[in-house]
Amino acid sequence: MSLTLQNPLKDPSAVLDYAFDWTDWLATSETIANHTITADTGIVVDSSTENAGIVTVWLSGGTAGINYKVACKITTSAGRTDERTIWIKVVER
């Protein structure tokens, strides 16, 4: 199950998935043709996938007390591009 929280918390030793849900933004029959995940240095993007308009990214690492920016940029089948950003706060849990 992917986390879809706006500003989620993450333990430094946790490996968790976070979802960027584009389904409400995509036009009828428009799909995501390509996606790119970028993250601040210190948090690791282990992998990412896209399925039915939702991009899921798996993150590991990070240092407690630091907020990390993670961005998802997409290009659609209609040639549109957009980017969304979440901030992951790393805390000892």
ABEGO torsion letter per residue (X at the ends): XBBABABBBBBAABBBBBBBBAAAABBBGBBBABBBBBBBBGBBBABBBBBGGBBBBBBBEEBBGBBBBBBBBBBBAAGBBBBBBBBBBBBBX
